[in-house]
Amino acid sequence: MIITDRLAWLGAGALGIFLAMTVPVAHPFWTMAEPQRTLEFYVVMEHISLIGGLMIAAATLARKGREAIY
């Protein structure tokens, strides 16, 4: 959806929600012992930064879509 720019804001939002849901399911760093905890924490931080980028993309693409209507 993002690549084809058809409802790209929805695709970015869906990817952001998917990434947020994978943190407690696939990367529960708070239940692990060191050094695995630190490695999983880095993965979680990467997910959070990707979510932030997807939020910016969704906001930008939604604004672009509204401007095309007017």
MDAnalysis code that builds the backbone (N, CA, C; Angstrom):
import MDAnalysis as mda
import numpy as np

u = mda.Universe.empty(210, n_residues=70, atom_resindex=np.repeat(np.arange(70), 3), trajectory=True)
u.add_TopologyAttr("name", ["N", "CA", "C"] * 70)
u.add_TopologyAttr("resid", np.arange(1, 71))
u.add_TopologyAttr("resname", ["MET", "ILE", "ILE", "THR", "ASP", "ARG", "LEU", "ALA", "TRP", "LEU", "GLY", "ALA", "GLY", "ALA", "LEU", "GLY", "ILE", "PHE", "LEU", "ALA", "MET", "THR", "VAL", "PRO", "VAL", "ALA", "HIS", "PRO", "PHE", "TRP", "THR", "MET", "ALA", "GLU", "PRO", "GLN", "ARG", "THR", "LEU", "GLU", "PHE", "TYR", "VAL", "VAL", "MET", "GLU", "HIS", "ILE", "SER", "LEU", "ILE", "GLY", "GLY", "LEU", "MET", "ILE", "ALA", "ALA", "ALA", "THR", "LEU", "ALA", "ARG", "LYS", "GLY", "ARG", "GLU", "ALA", "ILE", "TYR"])
u.atoms.positions = np.array([
    [0.816, -1.191, 0.000],
    [0.000, 0.000, 0.000],
    [0.859, 1.254, 0.000],
    [1.951, 1.212, 0.729],
    [2.818, 2.385, 0.790],
    [3.540, 2.582, -0.533],
    [4.020, 1.512, -1.108],
    [4.785, 1.609, -2.352],
    [3.903, 2.097, -3.496],
    [2.679, 1.591, -3.580],
    [1.796, 1.986, -4.673],
    [1.060, 3.291, -4.393],
    [1.179, 3.828, -3.174],
    [0.547, 5.086, -2.759],
    [-0.976, 5.019, -2.868],
    [-1.530, 3.863, -2.602],
    [-2.983, 3.704, -2.522],
    [-3.331, 3.453, -1.067],
    [-3.961, 4.430, -0.434],
    [-4.244, 4.391, 1.003],
    [-2.962, 4.108, 1.787],
    [-1.907, 4.825, 1.433],
    [-0.596, 4.593, 2.032],
    [-0.604, 4.876, 3.527],
    [-1.394, 5.845, 3.962],
    [-1.463, 6.151, 5.391],
    [-2.012, 4.954, 6.162],
    [-2.939, 4.217, 5.538],
    [-3.500, 3.035, 6.186],
    [-2.458, 1.917, 6.265],
    [-1.689, 1.749, 5.206],
    [-0.631, 0.744, 5.212],
    [0.437, 1.046, 6.246],
    [0.815, 2.325, 6.361],
    [1.809, 2.708, 7.364],
    [1.264, 2.486, 8.769],
    [0.010, 2.803, 8.975],
    [-0.605, 2.568, 10.285],
    [-0.679, 1.096, 10.633],
    [-1.026, 0.272, 9.652],
    [-1.104, -1.171, 9.891],
    [0.267, -1.748, 10.231],
    [1.299, -1.301, 9.518],
    [2.649, -1.776, 9.834],
    [3.086, -1.324, 11.224],
    [2.736, -0.101, 11.595],
    [3.076, 0.389, 12.932],
    [2.408, -0.424, 14.025],
    [1.135, -0.741, 13.838],
    [0.419, -1.557, 14.828],
    [1.019, -2.959, 14.888],
    [1.346, -3.520, 13.734],
    [1.965, -4.847, 13.713],
    [3.281, -4.849, 14.487],
    [4.113, -3.839, 14.259],
    [5.390, -3.768, 14.973],
    [5.179, -3.617, 16.471],
    [4.196, -2.811, 16.862],
    [3.921, -2.629, 18.289],
    [3.455, -3.935, 18.931],
    [2.683, -4.716, 18.199],
    [2.180, -5.971, 18.759],
    [3.260, -7.052, 18.838],
    [4.306, -6.953, 18.013],
    [5.355, -7.971, 18.061],
    [6.261, -7.819, 19.285],
    [6.290, -6.641, 19.888],
    [7.187, -6.435, 21.035],
    [6.834, -7.363, 22.187],
    [5.604, -7.364, 22.719],
    [5.344, -8.268, 23.847],
    [5.291, -9.745, 23.457],
    [5.004, -10.034, 22.194],
    [4.871, -11.431, 21.778],
    [6.235, -12.047, 21.449],
    [7.032, -11.352, 20.627],
    [8.266, -11.951, 20.120],
    [9.531, -11.454, 20.820],
    [9.450, -10.322, 21.495],
    [10.659, -9.743, 22.096],
    [10.437, -9.311, 23.546],
    [10.004, -10.197, 24.420],
    [9.784, -9.813, 25.826],
    [11.111, -9.750, 26.597],
    [11.867, -8.692, 26.353],
    [13.208, -8.584, 26.930],
    [13.174, -8.530, 28.450],
    [12.070, -8.078, 29.037],
    [11.979, -7.932, 30.474],
    [11.939, -9.284, 31.199],
    [11.727, -10.378, 30.460],
    [11.696, -11.702, 31.081],
    [12.996, -12.469, 30.888],
    [13.966, -11.873, 30.210],
    [15.194, -12.581, 29.845],
    [16.351, -12.196, 30.758],
    [17.352, -13.043, 30.750],
    [18.576, -12.769, 31.499],
    [19.589, -12.119, 30.560],
    [20.564, -11.460, 31.147],
    [21.644, -10.868, 30.347],
    [22.484, -11.990, 29.746],
    [23.101, -11.833, 28.630],
    [23.167, -10.701, 27.710],
    [22.026, -10.684, 26.687],
    [21.152, -11.716, 26.699],
    [20.046, -11.754, 25.734],
    [19.089, -10.586, 25.937],
    [18.923, -10.146, 27.174],
    [18.032, -9.026, 27.464],
    [18.456, -7.774, 26.716],
    [19.737, -7.475, 26.730],
    [20.235, -6.279, 26.048],
    [20.027, -6.372, 24.547],
    [20.284, -7.527, 23.973],
    [20.096, -7.697, 22.532],
    [18.630, -7.519, 22.139],
    [17.728, -8.096, 22.903],
    [16.293, -7.950, 22.612],
    [15.828, -6.516, 22.842],
    [16.406, -5.836, 23.826],
    [16.069, -4.433, 24.059],
    [16.445, -3.585, 22.851],
    [17.575, -3.866, 22.246],
    [17.975, -3.134, 21.039],
    [16.983, -3.369, 19.901],
    [16.491, -4.585, 19.793],
    [15.496, -4.877, 18.756],
    [14.214, -4.100, 19.032],
    [13.806, -4.033, 20.287],
    [12.601, -3.272, 20.653],
    [12.795, -1.798, 20.339],
    [13.953, -1.255, 20.629],
    [14.217, 0.151, 20.312],
    [14.179, 0.388, 18.804],
    [14.643, -0.577, 18.044],
    [14.569, -0.468, 16.585],
    [13.114, -0.463, 16.128],
    [12.292, -1.319, 16.733],
    [10.874, -1.342, 16.392],
    [10.226, 0.011, 16.701],
    [10.561, 0.579, 17.844],
    [9.969, 1.857, 18.228],
    [10.388, 2.966, 17.267],
    [11.634, 2.957, 16.829],
    [12.066, 3.978, 15.873],
    [11.372, 3.796, 14.524],
    [11.157, 2.556, 14.110],
    [10.415, 2.304, 12.868],
    [8.967, 2.758, 12.995],
    [8.360, 2.547, 14.146],
    [6.990, 3.007, 14.369],
    [6.920, 4.525, 14.252],
    [7.916, 5.212, 14.798],
    [7.954, 6.669, 14.676],
    [8.059, 7.116, 13.230],
    [8.901, 6.451, 12.458],
    [9.024, 6.779, 11.042],
    [7.741, 6.504, 10.278],
    [7.060, 5.418, 10.622],
    [5.787, 5.104, 9.975],
    [4.709, 6.116, 10.358],
    [4.757, 6.621, 11.586],
    [3.800, 7.657, 11.990],
    [4.010, 8.934, 11.179],
    [5.263, 9.303, 10.981],
    [5.556, 10.479, 10.159],
    [5.102, 10.249, 8.723],
    [5.361, 9.060, 8.200],
    [4.935, 8.745, 6.833],
    [3.415, 8.790, 6.717],
    [2.709, 8.219, 7.694],
    [1.246, 8.207, 7.650],
    [0.696, 9.626, 7.708],
    [1.247, 10.470, 8.572],
    [0.772, 11.852, 8.675],
    [1.046, 12.620, 7.392],
    [2.219, 12.439, 6.833],
    [2.578, 13.139, 5.598],
    [1.704, 12.674, 4.438],
    [1.504, 11.375, 4.324],
    [0.709, 10.843, 3.224],
    [-0.768, 11.186, 3.373],
    [-1.272, 11.239, 4.606],
    [-2.663, 11.632, 4.813],
    [-2.846, 13.102, 4.436],
    [-1.887, 13.945, 4.793],
    [-1.959, 15.358, 4.423],
    [-1.915, 15.513, 2.906],
    [-1.047, 14.742, 2.262],
    [-0.942, 14.790, 0.812],
    [-2.267, 14.402, 0.159],
    [-2.932, 13.395, 0.715],
    [-4.223, 12.954, 0.195],
    [-5.293, 13.998, 0.359],
    [-5.316, 14.711, 1.488],
    [-6.302, 15.772, 1.691],
    [-6.067, 16.920, 0.757],
    [-4.795, 17.262, 0.509],
    [-4.492, 18.381, -0.391],
    [-4.885, 18.052, -1.826],
    [-4.840, 16.782, -2.202],
    [-5.224, 16.405, -3.553],
    [-6.724, 16.586, -3.771],
    [-7.506, 16.443, -2.700],
    [-8.950, 16.596, -2.809],
    [-9.334, 18.057, -3.014],
    [-8.630, 18.946, -2.324],
    [-8.968, 20.381, -2.400],
    [-8.277, 20.999, -3.529],
])
